[in-house]
């Protein structure tokens, strides 16, 4: 049996077991026997998703949508394989990401450029293409009929230009992918959650991210569902944290200077100083070593993303 988080209002989640426990969530919205899956994570999580659908009592042909917040492979790497499991589902994806689901060759090449060939293949395996006729390029505010409810797609750049959020008015919730950051449970203190900004390569845009956060808040959601990791309460308060951290990320990048030699490492060093300060300010219980282990991948990827942003801005 796969452990399933039941958040009521027809919303469920499983741990994709990506890299470590409680790193990436796969969400399900269920209404009147119909289902939507939001984000797929990587190929190794496909079997868990199929089993979860069965445990939830949903027939395979009743999975109407597989919705991708964006096509980074910790969100979309399993899409091709999962679409083969659910033959009636349509893949909902941002127009900028649709072609990468039909032909994932360029997508995998980009991931190998970030992680290296061996690590990319270890994490994600073979990316399977999705037949073009089953791919829906979602326009802004496009509705998705699901049972007796209607989800709505929102174009929300900032983390990536091919990023969508999905609003569920029945649950008064928004599925935010990465544009509202990550909230790791290891950083929770007495029920208070923390967020960190995700600026990973290659399309971080601080102003667009601020605008997308404001757009999410304008929907007045009670809760958010982040891919990293699942339910986030008090959206307005956590948004204030994100605004502050976006400004801090920008300052760290700018202070790293125009000399590209060693700049990515200087940015990473600045991010570590920021997170050490956050640990003090918020009372994170992790030891110095445990915090380094938890955030190592994020710091490395965020530093790369900020370095790419500086290069793009310079042009």
C-alpha positions as CSV (number, residue, x, y, z in Angstrom):
1,X,0.0,0.0,0.0
2,X,1.2,3.5,-0.9
3,X,0.8,6.0,1.9
4,X,-1.7,8.7,0.7
5,X,-2.2,12.1,2.2
6,X,-5.9,13.0,2.4
7,X,-6.5,16.7,2.5
8,X,-10.3,16.5,2.2
9,X,-12.2,18.4,-0.5
10,X,-11.2,15.7,-3.0
11,X,-7.4,16.5,-2.8
12,X,-4.9,13.8,-2.1
13,X,-1.1,13.5,-2.5
14,X,1.7,10.9,-2.5
15,X,5.4,11.2,-1.9
16,X,7.1,10.6,-5.3
17,X,10.2,9.4,-3.5
18,X,12.4,11.7,-5.6
19,X,15.9,12.0,-4.3
20,X,14.7,11.6,-0.7
21,X,11.4,11.3,1.2
22,X,9.2,14.4,1.4
23,X,11.0,16.1,-1.5
24,X,8.4,15.9,-4.3
25,X,4.6,15.4,-4.2
26,X,2.2,14.1,-6.8
27,X,-1.3,15.5,-6.3
28,X,-4.7,14.1,-7.2
29,X,-8.0,16.0,-7.5
30,X,-11.0,13.7,-7.5
31,X,-14.6,14.6,-8.1
32,X,-17.6,12.4,-8.8
33,X,-15.3,9.5,-9.8
34,X,-13.2,11.5,-12.2
35,X,-9.5,12.4,-11.5
36,X,-6.8,14.8,-12.4
37,X,-3.2,14.2,-11.6
38,X,-1.0,17.2,-11.0
39,X,2.7,16.8,-11.8
40,X,4.2,13.3,-12.4
41,X,7.7,13.6,-11.1
42,X,10.1,11.1,-12.7
43,X,9.8,7.7,-14.3
44,X,10.5,5.8,-11.1
45,X,7.4,7.3,-9.5
46,X,5.0,6.2,-12.2
47,X,4.3,2.8,-10.6
48,X,3.5,4.5,-7.3
49,X,1.1,6.9,-9.0
50,X,-0.7,4.0,-10.8
51,X,-1.0,2.1,-7.5
52,X,-2.3,5.3,-5.7
53,X,-5.0,5.7,-8.3
54,X,-6.2,2.1,-7.7
55,X,-6.1,2.6,-3.9
56,X,-8.3,5.7,-4.3
57,X,-10.9,3.6,-6.2
58,X,-10.5,5.4,-9.5
59,X,-10.8,3.4,-12.7
60,X,-7.9,4.1,-15.1
61,X,-10.2,5.3,-17.8
62,X,-11.6,7.9,-15.3
63,X,-8.3,9.8,-15.2
64,X,-9.2,12.7,-17.4
65,X,-6.1,14.9,-17.1
66,X,-2.5,14.7,-16.3
67,X,-1.6,18.4,-15.5
68,X,2.0,19.7,-15.6
69,X,2.9,22.8,-13.8
70,X,6.0,23.0,-16.0
71,X,8.3,20.6,-17.9
72,X,11.3,20.4,-15.5
73,X,11.8,16.7,-15.1
74,X,11.1,16.5,-11.4
75,X,7.6,17.6,-12.4
76,X,7.2,16.1,-15.9
77,X,9.8,13.4,-16.3
78,X,7.2,10.6,-15.9
79,X,4.6,12.2,-18.1
80,X,5.2,10.0,-21.2
81,X,5.1,6.8,-19.2
82,X,2.1,7.8,-17.2
83,X,0.1,8.8,-20.3
84,X,0.6,5.2,-21.5
85,X,-1.0,3.9,-18.2
86,X,-4.0,6.2,-18.5
87,X,-5.2,5.9,-22.1
88,X,-8.1,8.3,-21.8
89,X,-6.1,11.2,-20.2
90,X,-5.1,14.4,-21.9
91,X,-1.9,16.0,-21.0
92,X,-2.3,19.7,-19.9
93,X,0.8,21.7,-20.3
94,X,1.9,25.3,-21.0
95,X,2.1,26.1,-24.7
96,X,5.8,26.7,-24.4
97,X,6.3,23.2,-23.0
98,X,4.0,21.3,-25.2
99,X,6.5,20.5,-27.9
100,X,9.0,19.1,-25.3
101,X,6.4,16.5,-24.3
102,X,5.9,15.4,-27.9
103,X,9.6,15.3,-28.5
104,X,11.6,15.3,-25.2
105,X,15.0,15.1,-26.9
106,X,15.9,18.7,-26.3
107,X,14.5,18.6,-22.8
108,X,16.7,15.7,-21.9
109,X,19.7,17.5,-23.5
110,X,19.1,20.5,-21.3
111,X,18.9,18.4,-18.1
112,X,22.2,16.7,-19.0
113,X,23.8,20.1,-19.4
114,X,22.8,20.9,-15.8
115,X,23.4,17.5,-14.1
116,X,25.8,15.7,-16.4
117,X,24.9,12.7,-18.5
118,X,25.3,10.0,-15.9
119,X,23.3,11.7,-13.2
120,X,20.5,12.8,-15.5
121,X,20.1,9.3,-16.8
122,X,20.2,7.9,-13.2
123,X,17.5,10.3,-12.0
124,X,15.2,10.2,-15.0
125,X,15.9,7.3,-17.3
126,X,14.3,7.3,-20.8
127,X,11.8,10.1,-21.5
128,X,8.9,8.8,-23.4
129,X,7.1,11.0,-26.0
130,X,3.4,11.8,-25.7
131,X,1.3,11.6,-28.9
132,X,0.7,15.1,-30.1
133,X,-3.1,14.6,-30.4
134,X,-3.3,13.9,-26.6
135,X,-1.4,17.1,-25.6
136,X,-3.4,20.2,-24.7
137,X,-1.6,23.5,-24.8
138,X,-3.3,25.3,-22.0
139,X,-4.3,29.0,-22.5
140,X,-4.4,31.4,-19.6
141,X,-7.6,30.9,-17.5
142,X,-8.6,27.8,-19.5
143,X,-11.2,25.7,-17.6
144,X,-10.9,22.0,-17.1
145,X,-14.1,20.2,-16.4
146,X,-13.6,17.5,-13.7
147,X,-16.7,15.8,-12.4
148,X,-18.8,18.4,-10.8
149,X,-16.0,20.9,-10.4
150,X,-13.9,23.0,-12.7
151,X,-10.2,23.6,-12.4
152,X,-8.7,26.6,-14.1
153,X,-5.2,27.1,-15.6
154,X,-3.2,30.2,-14.9
155,X,-0.1,31.4,-16.7
156,X,2.5,32.0,-13.9
157,X,6.0,32.7,-15.1
158,X,9.0,33.6,-12.8
159,X,10.4,30.2,-12.1
160,X,10.0,29.2,-15.8
161,X,8.3,30.8,-18.7
162,X,6.4,27.6,-19.3
163,X,4.8,27.5,-15.9
164,X,1.2,27.0,-15.0
165,X,-0.7,27.0,-11.7
166,X,-4.1,25.2,-11.3
167,X,-6.9,26.8,-9.3
168,X,-9.5,24.6,-7.6
169,X,-12.4,26.8,-6.4
170,X,-14.2,23.9,-4.7
171,X,-11.2,23.4,-2.3
172,X,-10.2,27.1,-2.6
173,X,-6.7,25.9,-3.3
174,X,-4.0,26.5,-5.9
175,X,-1.5,24.0,-7.1
176,X,1.6,26.1,-7.5
177,X,4.4,23.9,-8.9
178,X,7.6,25.9,-8.1
179,X,6.6,29.5,-8.6
180,X,5.5,29.8,-4.9
181,X,8.8,28.2,-3.8
182,X,9.4,25.0,-1.8
183,X,8.4,24.2,1.8
184,X,10.3,21.4,3.3
185,X,8.8,19.8,6.4
186,X,12.2,19.4,8.0
187,X,12.2,23.2,8.4
188,X,8.8,23.4,10.2
189,X,9.0,24.8,13.7
190,X,6.0,24.2,16.0
191,X,3.6,24.1,13.1
192,X,5.0,27.2,11.4
193,X,6.1,26.4,7.8
194,X,9.0,28.0,5.9
195,X,9.4,28.6,2.2
196,X,12.5,29.1,0.0
197,X,12.6,30.6,-3.5
198,X,13.5,28.2,-6.3
199,X,15.6,30.0,-8.9
200,X,17.0,27.0,-10.7
201,X,18.1,27.2,-14.3
202,X,17.3,28.6,-16.8
203,X,14.4,31.1,-16.8
204,X,14.3,32.7,-13.3
205,X,12.8,36.2,-13.5
206,X,12.4,37.9,-10.2
207,X,9.8,40.5,-11.3
208,X,7.7,37.9,-13.1
209,X,7.8,35.7,-10.0
210,X,6.6,38.5,-7.8
211,X,3.8,39.2,-10.2
212,X,2.8,35.5,-10.3
213,X,2.8,35.3,-6.5
214,X,0.5,38.3,-6.4
215,X,-1.8,36.7,-9.0
216,X,-2.1,33.6,-6.9
217,X,-2.9,35.6,-3.8
218,X,-5.6,37.5,-5.8
219,X,-7.5,34.2,-5.9
220,X,-7.7,34.4,-2.1
221,X,-6.8,30.7,-1.6
222,X,-7.1,29.1,1.8
223,X,-4.2,26.7,1.1
224,X,-1.6,26.0,-1.6
225,X,-0.3,22.7,-2.8
226,X,3.4,22.9,-3.7
227,X,5.3,20.1,-5.5
228,X,8.0,20.5,-2.9
229,X,6.2,19.5,-0.5
230,X,2.5,19.6,-0.7
231,X,0.1,21.6,1.6
232,X,1.2,25.1,2.5
233,X,-1.0,27.1,4.9
234,X,-1.2,30.9,5.4
235,X,-0.4,31.8,1.8
236,X,-0.3,35.6,2.4
237,X,2.3,35.3,5.2
238,X,4.5,32.9,3.2
239,X,4.2,35.3,0.2
240,X,5.8,38.0,2.3
241,X,8.7,35.6,3.1
242,X,9.1,34.9,-0.6
243,X,9.1,38.6,-1.6
244,X,11.9,39.2,1.0
245,X,13.9,36.1,-0.2
246,X,13.5,37.1,-3.9
247,X,15.0,40.5,-3.0
248,X,17.8,38.8,-1.1
249,X,18.6,36.4,-4.0
250,X,18.8,39.4,-6.4
251,X,21.1,41.2,-4.0
252,X,23.4,38.2,-3.6
253,X,23.6,37.7,-7.4
254,X,24.4,41.4,-8.0
255,X,27.0,41.4,-5.3
256,X,28.7,38.5,-7.0
257,X,29.9,41.0,-9.6
258,X,30.3,41.0,-13.4
259,X,33.3,38.7,-13.5
260,X,31.9,35.3,-14.6
261,X,34.9,33.4,-13.4
262,X,33.9,31.7,-10.1
263,X,30.7,33.8,-9.9
264,X,28.4,30.8,-9.5
265,X,30.3,29.7,-6.5
266,X,30.3,33.2,-5.0
267,X,26.5,33.2,-5.4
268,X,26.3,29.8,-3.8
269,X,28.3,31.0,-0.8
270,X,26.0,34.0,-0.5
271,X,22.9,31.7,-0.5
272,X,24.4,29.6,2.3
273,X,25.0,32.7,4.4
274,X,21.4,33.7,3.7
275,X,20.0,30.3,4.8
276,X,22.2,30.2,7.9
277,X,20.7,33.6,8.8
278,X,17.2,32.2,8.1
279,X,17.9,29.2,10.3
280,X,18.8,31.6,13.2
281,X,15.8,33.9,12.5
282,X,13.2,31.2,12.2
283,X,14.7,28.7,14.7
284,X,15.2,25.8,12.3
285,X,16.0,22.8,14.4
286,X,18.4,21.1,11.9
287,X,22.1,21.0,12.7
288,X,24.5,22.9,10.4
289,X,25.5,19.6,8.7
290,X,21.8,18.5,8.3
291,X,20.9,21.8,6.8
292,X,23.7,21.5,4.3
293,X,22.6,18.1,3.3
294,X,19.0,19.1,2.9
295,X,19.6,22.2,0.8
296,X,22.8,21.3,-1.0
297,X,21.0,20.5,-4.4
298,X,18.8,23.6,-4.1
299,X,21.7,25.9,-3.4
300,X,23.7,24.6,-6.3
301,X,20.8,24.8,-8.8
302,X,19.6,28.2,-7.5
303,X,23.1,29.6,-7.8
304,X,23.3,28.3,-11.4
305,X,19.9,29.9,-12.1
306,X,20.9,33.2,-10.7
307,X,24.2,33.2,-12.7
308,X,22.2,32.5,-15.9
309,X,19.8,35.3,-15.0
310,X,22.8,37.7,-14.6
311,X,24.1,36.7,-18.0
312,X,20.7,37.2,-19.6
313,X,20.3,40.6,-18.0
314,X,23.7,41.7,-19.2
315,X,22.7,41.0,-22.8
